[in-house]
């Protein structure tokens, strides 16, 4: 997010929707949408993964509160996929 904040071209084109923190504690932009009505999105994760992930890795909890394949995690994954498909139509 620091690099993003320093680059006006990025800030002028992308609207940050979500940020995350890597294993070393460094923040990064994990989801962004193009500004100006353009149908472009940038994702630094696999939105569909939760529906197909059956184990909760010990080193990658989701804030320690939501198992990877919980009903809530799968619902969020499905909603995000439906949104992307709707935008693609």
Secondary structure, DSSP 8 states (H G I E B T S, - for coil): -HHHHH-HHHHHHEEEEEEEE-TTS-EEEEEEEESTT---EEESS-TTGGGG-----TT--BTTTB-TTSHHHHHHHHHHHHHHHHHH-
